[in-house]
Amino acid sequence: MSLTESKKRDFVSQLIVILEQNSQLLTDKGFDPAAKITQLQTELEAADDAEGKQLEAMAAAKDATQLANDTLDTAYTDGSATVDLIAGLLGKKDNLVLEIKKLRKTGKSKSSPSPEEP
């Protein structure tokens, strides 16, 4: 069974508390937990810092995705407006306009013909 991140974090935190609370008992039995407590606290702090950086990276990735989508939407809107301009200049039935409008409908590359093409 694999433990979740939060369960691992809780385990280490609780172990630190147990070692601190039972330090004298463990020392009397020949194990001084002071170094282990310090090590675990340092490792847990490093894990917390790493998680903070991970959350920052996730937020940055989300922001970058939103920016990419927004800029693509702008480009698509500008492209569509250009098609409308060309249609206004040449007429809606012009072959160039009809070919350009196919680009929006199919979403397929030129190498795979649309079903309407022979």
C-alpha positions in Angstrom: 0.0 0.0 0.0 1.4 3.4 -1.0 0.8 6.3 1.4 -0.4 9.6 0.2 1.7 12.8 0.5 -0.4 14.1 3.4 -0.2 10.8 5.3 3.6 10.7 4.9 3.8 14.3 6.1 1.6 13.5 9.1 3.7 10.4 10.0 6.9 12.4 10.1 5.3 15.2 12.1 3.8 12.8 14.6 7.1 10.8 14.8 9.0 14.0 15.7 6.5 14.8 18.5 6.7 11.2 19.8 10.5 11.3 19.8 10.5 14.7 21.6 8.0 13.5 24.2 9.9 10.3 24.9 13.4 11.6 24.6 14.4 10.8 28.1 13.0 7.2 27.9 14.8 6.6 24.6 18.0 8.1 26.0 17.8 5.9 29.1 17.6 2.9 26.8 20.7 3.9 24.8 19.3 6.0 21.9 19.6 9.7 22.0 16.9 10.9 19.5 18.1 14.6 19.4 20.0 14.2 16.1 17.2 12.2 14.5 14.7 14.8 15.6 16.8 17.6 14.1 17.3 15.5 10.9 13.5 14.8 10.5 12.6 18.5 11.2 15.1 19.6 8.5 13.8 17.1 6.0 10.2 18.0 6.7 11.0 21.7 6.3 12.7 20.9 3.0 9.7 18.9 1.9 7.4 21.9 2.9 9.7 24.2 0.8 9.6 21.9 -2.1 5.8 21.6 -1.9 5.6 25.4 -1.9 7.7 25.6 -5.0 5.6 22.9 -6.6 2.4 24.9 -5.9 4.1 28.0 -7.4 5.0 26.0 -10.5 1.5 24.7 -10.8 0.1 28.2 -10.6 2.6 29.4 -13.1 1.7 26.6 -15.5 -2.0 27.4 -15.1 -1.3 31.1 -15.8 0.8 30.1 -18.9 -2.0 27.9 -20.1 -4.5 30.7 -19.7 -2.2 33.1 -21.5 -1.7 30.6 -24.4 -5.4 30.1 -24.7 -6.2 33.8 -24.6 -3.5 34.6 -27.2 -4.8 31.8 -29.5 -8.4 33.1 -29.1 -7.2 36.5 -30.1 -5.4 35.1 -33.2 -8.4 33.1 -34.1 -10.7 36.1 -33.8 -8.4 38.2 -35.9 -8.2 35.4 -38.5 -11.9 35.1 -38.6 -12.2 38.9 -39.0 -9.8 38.7 -41.9 -11.9 36.0 -43.6 -14.9 38.3 -43.2 -12.9 41.1 -44.8 -11.9 39.0 -47.7 -15.4 37.7 -48.2 -16.6 41.3 -48.2 -14.0 42.2 -50.9 -14.4 39.1 -53.1 -18.0 38.0 -52.3 -19.1 35.0 -50.3 -19.3 32.7 -53.3 -15.7 33.4 -54.5 -13.6 30.2 -54.6 -10.8 31.6 -52.4 -13.4 32.5 -49.7 -15.0 29.1 -50.0 -11.5 27.4 -49.6 -10.6 29.5 -46.6 -13.9 28.8 -44.9 -13.2 25.0 -45.3 -10.3 25.5 -43.0 -12.5 26.4 -40.1 -15.0 23.6 -40.7 -12.8 20.5 -41.2 -10.0 21.0 -38.6 -8.0 18.5 -40.6 -4.7 18.9 -42.3 -4.4 19.1 -46.1 -3.0 15.6 -46.2 -6.3 14.1 -45.2 -9.1 15.1 -47.5 -12.4 16.1 -46.1 -15.4 13.9 -46.9 -16.8 16.4 -49.4 -13.7 16.1 -51.6 -13.6 13.4 -54.3 
